[in-house]
């Protein structure tokens, strides 16, 4: 049983909102007295306004968000205002870039302020029209030609360089998310790439160090995040997931979509050879129609064909990242699509890499039993990422000379454009 109200020793509540293609899930968490994250409550609703990870209908999405949030609030006994929201979709791209700064104050140690200056420079990169930078993630640092430094804070040096993993997305897609959240009476704290959130909830530090590929098979998208030496190396979003399997079952077996989804969950298998040929399931027919008999062997063949296609796309992304032969930790599967029977074996067969299922309860102290399933990895991960940002803020504030990290979403409207023009003219006039 979950608590009815937030315990008194909890000073900060973090909320994760996963706006997925098949469901919208809201998770409320806080740190306990031991510094571990506890899930206080959660709510979920059917997602009816999202297609392939992107908001397609504002009003429907808003209603689904309200329903999920209300359910979570009722379980916790408190209202929420700020939420950490996941973003996915085919429009997500990633690139590598290198930045450098020359430090003027040679006496002072390298601080968070210097790293923030580097990150801000990356945010100034010119993107394709209609695109914006979502995440700038530092990888290795170089201090005065000394390479391979993971944390340069406290070091002395003149020239600070870094490799960055930059994740971009469409401005319109992000704006639609903001619009939905505000219409639901909430505000966006952070917009977080969904595979990064999922990775935070299911991957261990040892796996990230050894080299691992996280594969989150959702309803509308399959998200990939590749880590090596503890650093994010590659991210990708494949624009199809479990829903295309259900659609194939619907067409192949000539049944309704709802029946196809239930059939997949209860009797589906990703390996046809593991299914007996004489096993049959009976599906109720429409009004006045006879029930339909479906062989589970046929069902498994349909699932295996489509799942193999998804795995081949995943394998291509792993190979194209350049880290395919360095993944000692293999593949970690999560998301609703990973709950199919024998899916890990099929992944191992197609890719040749070790594979395991990832569960979101691995990095939290206390979680309701019904939330410790792969389909909730993103929602739980959004709570974890929210606390990571809070910790970074506190570190920055404690250092004294470091700026407070901006959590609020960057202004991506036309106002920002005109403001920058105005500032430029004012600067010119002064000079």
C-alpha positions in Angstrom: 0.0 0.0 0.0 1.2 3.5 -0.8 1.2 6.4 1.6 -1.9 8.7 1.6 0.2 11.8 2.1 3.8 13.0 1.7 5.9 12.3 4.8 7.0 15.4 6.8 10.7 14.9 6.3 10.4 15.2 2.5 11.3 18.6 1.3 11.2 18.1 -2.4 8.9 16.2 -4.6 9.8 15.3 -8.2 7.2 14.3 -10.8 7.9 12.4 -14.0 5.3 12.4 -16.8 5.7 9.9 -19.6 3.6 10.9 -22.6 3.7 7.7 -24.6 1.9 6.4 -27.7 -0.1 3.8 -25.8 -0.3 5.2 -22.3 0.4 8.3 -20.2 2.0 7.6 -16.9 2.6 10.0 -14.0 5.0 9.2 -11.2 5.6 11.1 -8.0 8.8 10.5 -6.0 10.8 11.9 -3.2 14.1 11.2 -1.4 13.8 9.3 1.9 16.0 9.9 5.0 18.6 7.5 3.5 18.9 9.5 0.3 17.1 6.9 -1.8 14.2 7.7 -4.2 10.8 6.4 -3.1 7.8 6.3 -5.4 4.9 7.8 -3.5 2.2 7.3 -6.1 1.5 7.0 -9.8 -1.3 7.3 -12.2 -1.9 6.1 -15.8 -4.4 6.7 -18.6 -4.8 5.5 -22.1 -3.0 7.7 -24.6 -5.4 8.7 -27.4 -3.8 11.9 -28.8 -0.2 10.7 -29.4 1.1 9.0 -32.6 4.6 7.5 -32.8 5.8 9.5 -29.8 4.6 12.8 -31.1 1.5 14.8 -29.9 -1.1 14.6 -32.8 -4.2 15.8 -30.9 -3.8 18.5 -28.3 -7.2 18.3 -26.6 -7.2 14.5 -26.3 -3.6 14.5 -25.0 -4.6 17.1 -22.4 -7.5 15.0 -21.1 -5.3 11.9 -20.8 -2.6 13.9 -18.9 -5.2 15.3 -16.5 -6.6 11.8 -15.9 -3.1 10.3 -15.1 -2.0 13.3 -13.0 -5.3 13.3 -11.0 -5.0 9.6 -10.2 -1.4 10.1 -9.0 -2.4 13.2 -6.9 -5.2 11.2 -5.2 -2.9 8.5 -4.2 -0.4 10.9 -2.7 -2.8 13.4 -1.2 -1.1 16.5 -2.7 -1.3 18.7 -5.8 1.6 18.9 -8.2 2.7 21.8 -10.4 6.1 21.1 -12.0 6.7 18.0 -14.1 9.6 16.4 -15.9 8.4 15.3 -19.3 9.8 12.8 -21.8 10.2 13.6 -25.5 10.7 11.1 -28.3 9.8 10.6 -32.0 11.4 10.2 -35.4 12.5 13.9 -35.4 15.1 13.3 -32.7 18.7 13.4 -34.0 22.1 13.3 -32.3 25.5 14.6 -33.3 29.0 15.0 -32.0 30.7 18.3 -31.6 33.8 19.7 -30.0 34.1 23.0 -28.1 36.8 24.9 -26.3 37.3 28.0 -24.1 40.5 29.8 -23.0 40.4 30.7 -19.4 41.4 34.2 -18.4 41.8 33.7 -14.6 44.8 31.3 -14.5 45.0 31.4 -10.7 41.5 29.9 -10.2 40.7 26.3 -10.5 38.4 25.0 -13.2 34.9 25.2 -11.9 31.3 24.4 -12.8 31.2 27.9 -14.2 33.7 27.0 -16.9 31.9 23.8 -17.9 28.6 25.9 -18.1 30.4 28.3 -20.4 31.3 25.5 -22.7 27.8 24.1 -22.6 26.3 27.5 -23.4 28.6 27.8 -26.4 27.2 24.5 -27.7 23.6 25.8 -27.3 24.6 28.6 -29.8 25.2 26.2 -32.6 23.2 26.9 -35.7 20.6 24.1 -36.3 18.5 23.3 -39.3 15.3 25.5 -39.6 12.7 24.3 -37.2 15.1 22.4 -35.0 16.4 23.1 -31.5 19.0 21.7 -29.1 17.4 19.5 -26.4 20.4 18.2 -24.6 24.1 19.0 -24.5 26.0 16.2 -22.8 29.7 16.6 -22.1 31.8 13.5 -22.8 35.6 13.6 -22.4 37.4 16.8 -21.4 40.8 17.9 -22.5 42.8 20.3 -20.2 45.9 21.8 -21.8 46.2 18.9 -24.3 45.8 16.3 -21.5 43.0 14.1 -22.9 40.5 11.7 -21.5 39.5 13.6 -18.4 36.0 12.8 -17.2 35.7 15.5 -14.5 38.1 18.6 -14.8 36.6 20.5 -11.8 39.4 21.5 -9.4 42.2 21.2 -12.0 44.5 24.0 -13.2 44.7 24.9 -16.8 44.4 27.5 -19.5 42.7 25.7 -22.4 39.6 23.7 -21.6 38.1 21.5 -24.4 35.4 18.9 -24.5 33.6 16.5 -26.8 29.8 16.9 -26.6 26.9 14.6 -27.5 24.2 17.0 -28.8 20.6 15.9 -29.1 18.2 17.9 -31.3 14.5 17.8 -32.0 11.8 19.7 -33.8 10.7 23.0 -32.2 7.1 22.3 -33.1 7.1 18.9 -31.3 8.5 20.4 -28.2 6.0 23.3 -28.3 3.1 21.0 -28.6 4.3 19.2 -25.5 4.6 22.5 -23.6 1.1 23.5 -24.8 -0.4 20.2 -23.6 1.2 20.5 -20.2 0.1 24.1 -19.7 -3.5 23.3 -20.8 -3.5 20.6 -18.2 -2.7 23.2 -15.5 1.0 22.2 -15.1 4.4 23.6 -15.9 7.4 21.9 -17.6 10.4 21.6 -15.3 12.6 19.7 -17.8 12.1 18.2 -21.2 14.1 15.0 -21.2 14.9 12.6 -24.0 13.1 9.3 -23.2 15.9 6.9 -23.8 18.1 8.9 -21.4 15.3 8.6 -18.8 14.9 4.9 -19.3 18.7 4.4 -19.1 18.7 6.1 -15.7 16.1 3.7 -14.3 17.4 0.3 -15.6 21.1 0.5 -16.3 23.8 0.0 -13.7 27.0 2.0 -13.6 29.0 -1.1 -14.3 27.1 -1.7 -17.5 27.6 1.9 -18.6 31.3 1.5 -18.0 31.6 -1.8 -19.8 29.5 -0.8 -22.8 25.8 -1.4 -23.2 23.0 -0.6 -25.5 19.6 0.3 -24.0 16.7 -0.6 -26.2 13.3 0.7 -25.1 10.5 -0.8 -27.2 7.4 1.4 -26.7 4.1 1.4 -28.5 5.0 3.9 -31.2 8.8 4.2 -31.1 11.8 2.1 -30.2 14.4 4.2 -28.4 18.2 3.4 -28.3 20.9 4.8 -26.1 24.5 3.4 -26.2 27.0 3.9 -23.4 30.7 3.1 -23.2 33.2 4.1 -20.5 30.3 5.5 -18.5 29.6 8.1 -21.3 26.6 8.4 -23.6 27.9 7.7 -27.1 24.9 7.4 -29.4 21.1 7.9 -29.3 18.5 7.1 -31.8 14.7 6.8 -32.1 13.2 4.3 -34.5 9.6 5.3 -35.6 7.8 2.1 -34.8 7.3 -0.3 -31.9 4.8 -2.7 -30.4 1.8 -1.1 -32.2 3.0 -2.3 -35.6 3.1 -5.8 -34.3 -0.5 -5.5 -33.0 -1.5 -4.1 -36.4 0.1 -7.0 -38.2 -1.8 -9.5 -36.0 -5.0 -7.6 -36.7 -4.5 -7.8 -40.5 -3.1 -11.3 -40.5 -5.7 -12.9 -38.3 -8.6 -10.7 -39.5 -9.6 -9.6 -36.0 -10.3 -6.3 -34.2 -7.4 -4.1 -32.9 -8.4 -4.6 -29.3 -8.4 -8.4 -29.7 -5.1 -8.3 -31.5 -3.5 -6.4 -28.5 -4.9 -8.8 -26.0 -3.8 -11.8 -28.1 -0.3 -10.4 -28.3 0.0 -9.8 -24.5 -1.5 -13.1 -23.3 -0.4 -15.6 -25.9 2.3 -13.9 -28.1 5.8 -15.2 -28.6 8.7 -13.8 -30.5 10.0 -17.3 -31.4 7.7 -19.5 -33.5 9.8 -22.6 -33.0 9.1 -22.4 -29.3 5.3 -22.6 -29.9 3.5 -25.9 -30.4 1.7 -26.4 -33.7 -1.5 -27.8 -32.2 -2.2 -24.9 -29.7 -5.3 -22.9 -30.7 -7.0 -19.9 -29.1 -10.7 -19.0 -29.8 -11.6 -15.3 -30.4 -15.3 -14.2 -30.0 -16.8 -13.2 -33.3 -18.7 -10.0 -34.0 -22.5 -10.0 -33.5 -24.0 -12.9 -35.4 -20.6 -14.2 -36.5 -19.0 -17.5 -35.5 -15.9 -17.4 -33.1 -12.6 -17.4 -34.9 -9.9 -20.0 -34.2 -6.3 -18.9 -34.3 -3.3 -21.1 -34.2 -0.7 -19.8 -31.7 2.0 -21.0 -34.2 0.6 -18.6 -36.8 0.5 -15.8 -34.2 4.1 -16.4 -33.2 5.2 -16.3 -36.9 3.5 -12.9 -37.4 5.2 -11.5 -34.2 8.6 -13.0 -35.1 8.6 -11.5 -38.6 7.9 -8.0 -37.4 10.0 -8.2 -34.3 13.0 -9.4 -36.4 12.6 -6.3 -38.6 12.7 -4.0 -35.4 15.8 -5.8 -34.1 17.5 -5.4 -37.5 16.9 -1.6 -37.3 18.3 -1.7 -33.8 21.3 -3.7 -34.9 22.0 -1.2 -37.7 22.0 1.7 -35.2 24.4 -0.2 -32.9 26.8 -0.9 -35.8 26.6 2.6 -37.2 27.5 4.1 -33.8 30.9 2.5 -34.1 30.6 0.8 -30.7 29.0 -2.5 -31.8 32.2 -4.6 -30.9 32.7 -2.8 -27.6 29.4 -3.6 -25.8 30.6 -6.0 -23.1 27.3 -5.4 -21.3 25.4 -6.4 -24.4 21.8 -5.2 -24.8 19.3 -4.3 -22.0 15.7 -4.4 -23.2 12.9 -2.4 -21.5 9.5 -0.9 -22.4 6.2 -2.6 -23.0 7.4 -4.4 -26.1 10.1 -6.2 -24.2 7.5 -8.1 -22.2 6.8 -10.4 -25.1 7.8 -14.0 -24.5 11.2 -15.1 -25.9 12.1 -11.6 -27.1 15.5 -11.6 -25.4 16.4 -14.9 -27.1 15.4 -13.4 -30.5 17.6 -10.4 -29.9 20.5 -12.6 -29.0 20.0 -14.7 -32.1 19.8 -11.7 -34.5 22.5 -9.4 -33.0 24.9 -12.0 -31.5 25.0 -9.9 -28.3 24.0 -10.8 -24.7 20.6 -9.6 -23.8 18.6 -9.1 -20.5 15.4 -7.5 -19.4 15.6 -4.2 -17.5 13.2 -3.3 -14.7 12.7 0.2 -13.3 12.8 -0.8 -9.7 16.5 -1.4 -9.7 17.5 2.1 -8.7 14.8 3.1 -6.3 14.2 2.2 -2.6 10.6 1.5 -2.6 8.1 1.0 -5.4 4.6 -0.4 -5.6 4.7 -3.9 -7.1 2.6 -3.0 -10.1 5.1 -0.4 -11.2 8.1 -2.6 -11.4 7.5 -3.6 -15.0 9.5 -2.6 -18.1 6.7 -0.4 -19.5 7.2 2.1 -16.6 11.0 2.5 -17.1 10.7 5.9 -18.7 8.3 7.3 -16.1 10.5 6.2 -13.2 13.6 7.4 -15.1 12.1 10.9 -15.4 11.9 11.1 -11.6 15.5 10.0 -11.3 16.7 12.5 -13.9 14.8 15.2 -12.0 16.7 14.5 -8.8 20.0 14.4 -10.8 19.3 18.0 -11.9 18.5 19.0 -8.3 21.8 17.5 -7.1 23.7 19.4 -9.9 22.0 22.6 -8.8 23.0 22.1 -5.2 26.6 21.4 -6.2 26.6 24.6 -8.3 25.1 26.7 -5.5 27.5 25.3 -2.9 30.6 26.1 -5.0 29.6 29.8 -4.8 31.1 30.9 -8.1 29.0 28.6 -10.2 25.8 29.7 -11.8 22.4 28.2 -11.1 21.5 25.7 -13.7 18.5 26.6 -15.8 15.8 24.0 -15.6 13.0 25.9 -17.2 12.7 25.3 -21.0 14.5 27.7 -23.2 12.3 30.2 -25.0 12.0 29.0 -28.5 9.4 31.5 -29.7 9.7 34.4 -32.2 10.1 36.8 -29.2 13.5 35.5 -28.5 14.5 36.2 -32.1 13.4 39.8 -32.0 15.0 40.3 -28.5 18.4 39.1 -29.8 18.2 41.6 -32.7 17.3 44.4 -30.4 20.2 43.6 -28.1 22.6 43.5 -31.1 21.5 47.0 -32.2 21.8 48.4 -28.7 25.4 47.0 -28.5 26.2 48.6 -31.8 24.9 51.9 -30.7 27.0 51.8 -27.5 30.2 51.1 -29.4 
